[in-house]
Every structure is written in C-alpha cells, then in structure tokens.
Amino acid sequence: MKKRFKIALTLLLIIIIVLISGFLIYASDYYRADEVAMEIMADKTNLSFRNNMMILSPTIPGDTALIFYPGAKVEYTAYLPIMEKLSREGITCVLINMPLNFAIFNKNAANKVFAELPNIKKWFIGGHSLGGAMASSYAAEHKDKIKGLILLGAYIYGDVAPENALTIYGTLNSDLEKNIDYTENIIVIDGGNHAQFGNYGEQKGDLPATITSDEQQEISVKAILEFIENKSKQ
C-alpha cells in the first residue's frame, strides 16, 4: 500500500513539474515592446519607476490617474505610446509590470498604486485583453476607489455598470461582440484590430489592421479623454 502511494505521489509530482515547466516555457515566449515604445522609455522624460510600476506624469500635474493592466504575454512597456498620449493631455498613467506578463497573477496590483500618488483624487483603471478582464474584476470589487473602467479589446467582467465603463475594440477584433450584452459607452474602431492598442507587433491569430497603430491609439485616446471628463464631473 505504501509502495503504491509513493509511486502515485512520484507520478503526481512529475506531472506537476512537467506542467509548470511547460507553462514557464510558454510564458517566456512573450510579445516585446517595439522600437517606438523603447524610444519613449529611453527618453525618460516625465517617466519614473517605482515598486514594479512605471509612472508617466503630465507636464502640469493633475488630480486624475489611470492604472493600466497589460494584455497576456505582452511586455508592459509596449503600452507606453498610448499612455504617453494620455499623459500629454494631463492624465497621470501607471503601467503595471505583471508577473510573467499575466495580469491574472496579480489582479490586485492596483492596491499598491494609491499610496505612491497621494495627490490623485480621481482614479480610473483599465487594461487590454486579459488585462482588461482583470482590471474589470478589480473595479467591480473596489467601487469606492475607482471612478471608471477603460477596456481595450476587452469587455466588462464582473459587476460593473456599463455607464461606468468604456469599451473600445476594432472591427477586425469583432469576435468580442458575442460577449458584449450592453450598449452603453462602446467605441468600435473601423479597421482596428486587437494588437494595435499596444506597440508589440503582430499578434498570433489577429487580423491585419487597415489603419496604423498610431491612428487606432489616437481614436482610443480621444474616447478615453471624453469618458474621463464626463465621469469626473459626476
């Protein structure tokens, strides 16, 4: 009996080790930030690193900030271009470096941000793809802290009212529609795809966009700013 138990335990441990090793190999093959994002990071103007996060501060400090969760298997610095566009408009942006580039492993990462920026009064959270799902879950559980949710290539996950969320996706990522059962605050970008919210190149399974990543991000930034302005008045 003891011998069978030892054999079973050994086999279980082998299976666990194989599964963990396989996942680590899978996670190590992630999407890296392109040269546009790397140039912004190299410049370091209004850019600071604290507690495993990157903060983009506007030239004129304000009281509004966006915490952003990256998509699965995407280097968080890939979202520097779209975050820089927002920071130029007065929004403090906080990019979270997730464990193994998976937001699912640190859904509550936003908790550590508030103390880092005590002058911020209006907090928004957002994310891309899986990062959006985890940001949505966080917003649902922290309604007392978060004024609004911003989803890029993602949809509401959890108990968040559609009027408190902005959903943006491209027509070439239209499979998201089957998961969206609400009609408020939805922006569909004609010719946009899934990957171009970030700057990390083509994504496996994604259709080629018919607009540039800069165009897709500019449309997104305009919608985000309007959403933040409207929610900030409430």
N, C-alpha and C positions, 0 to 999 in steps of 0.2 A: 504493500500500500504506500509506504514511504517512498519507495523507489519510483512508483508511478507518479506520485505527487512531485517529486524532484524533476522528473522528465517533463511533466506538464509545465512546471514553473520555468524550466530552462527554455522550453519552446516558446512560452509566452514572452519571456524576456528577449529572446531572439527576434520575435515578431515586432515587439515594441521598438527595439533598436533599429530594425530594418525600416519601419515606418518613419521614425524620427529622422533617420539618415536620408531617406527618400525625400521627406519634406524639406530638410535643410538644403539638399541639392536643388530642389525645385525653387525654393525661395531665393537662393543665391543667384539665380538667373533672372535678374530684375531689369526693369527699364530705367536707364540712366538719363539724367538731365542733359539736354543738348547744349551746343555752344552758346546759344542766346542766353540761356539760364546761367551758364557758368560765367559769362561776362558780367552779369549783374552781381553775382556773388563775389567775383574778383574785385569789383569796384568798391564794395563795402560802404558806399555812401548811405547813410541812414539805416545801416544794417548792423544788427548785433546778435550775438549767440549767447543764450542763457538756458541752463537747465534742460538741455536736449531739445531746444526750440530755436527758431530763427525769427527775429522780430524786425519788421520793416516799419520804420517810423516816418510819418509825414514831416515835411519841412516845417510846417506850422502845427504844433501838437494840438490834438483834439481830444474829445471825450468818448470816441466811438472806436471799437475794435472788432475785427473778425478773426476768430480762431479757425484754422483750416486743417482738415484731415486729408492726407493724400490717398490716391487710389491704391488698390492692391498691387504689390510688386512694382511700385513706382517710387523712385527716389524723390524725397520730399522737395528737394531743391528744384525739381522740374516745374514747380508751380510758382517760381519766383517771378517770371514775366507777368502773369495775370495779377499776382499780388502787388507787384511794383506799380502797375497801372492804377490799382485801387489806392495805394498809399499816396500816389501823386494827387489824388482827389481828397486827401485828408483822413483816410481810414488807416488806422494802425492795424497791420496784418501780422498774424502769428502763425508760422508754419511749424507743424509738429513732426518731429522725426520719430516715426513709429518703429517698434521692434520688428526686425526682419521685413520692414516695409509693409506691414499688415496692420491696419488700424484696429482690427478685431482683437489684437493682443493688448491694446491699451485704450479701450473705449473712453475711459475717464481721464485721459491725458489733459483735458481742458482744466481739470481741477487745479493743476499747478500753475496755470497761467494768471489767474486773478491777482495773486499776491505780487507777481512780477510787475504788474502795471496798475498800481493803486489809483492813478488819476483817471482811469477809464470808468465811465458811468454806464455806457450803453454797450452791451456785449451781444455779438452775433456769432453763430457758429455755422460752419459749412464744410463741405467736402466733395470729393469727386469719387464717383462709382462706389466701391465698398466703403471708402472714407466718408462718403455722404450718408450711407446707411448707418454707420456708427455715430456720426455727428447727429443724425436724426434721432437715434436712440438716446443719446446724451441729452438732447434738447427736450425730449419727452419726459425725462426724469429730473430735469433741472429747470423747470419753467419759471422759477423765482429768480434765476440768474440770467437766462437767455431771452433777449427780445425777439429774435427771429432766426430762422434757419434758411441756409442757402445751399441748394443742391445742384451740382453739375453732373450731368449724366447719371443721375440717381433719382430716387423717388422717396416719398415720405415713408419712414419705417418707425412704427411706434405711434403713441398717442400725441400727435402734433396736429393742431388745427390747420387746414390748408391756408387760412388767411395769415398764419404766422410763418409760412414757408414760401420760398421762391424756388421753383423747379425749372431748370434750363437744360435743354438737350437738343441735339441736332437731328435733322430729318434723316440722316444716314445712320442714326442710332435709334430708329423709331420703334425697335422692339420693346423699348421701355414703356410704350403706351399701354401695353396689356396689363401692366402693373399699376397704372395710374387711374384711380377711381374718383378723382376730384378734378375740378375745372378752374379753380382759382390760382392766380399768380403762376401761370405756366408760360414760358417763353420757348418757342420752337425755332431754332436757327436753321434757315434754309441753306442746305449744302454743308452744314456742320456735321462732324462725326463724334465719336466717343473720345478719342485720344487728344484732340487739339485744345482741350481745356488746359492741358499741361504742355510742356515742351520736352518730350522724350521720344519723338519719332513715331513711327507706325506701330500700332498695336495688333497683335495676332487676332484675326477674326473681325477686325474693324474695317468697314468700307472706306475707300479713299474719299476724303473731303473734296468738295468742289470750290471751297473758299480757303483762304490761308488761315493758319493758326492765329495770326495777329488779328484778322478780321473777326474770327469766331470769338476771340477773347475781348475785343473791343465791344462787340454786341453784348456779351455777358456782363462786362463791367458797367455799361450804361444801365442795364436792367438791375444789376445789384445795387448801384448807387440810388436808383429811384426807389427800390424796395426799402433800403436802409433809411432813406429820407422820410418815406411815408411811415415806417414803423417807429422812427424816432420821435415823430410828432404825437404819437399815441401815449 
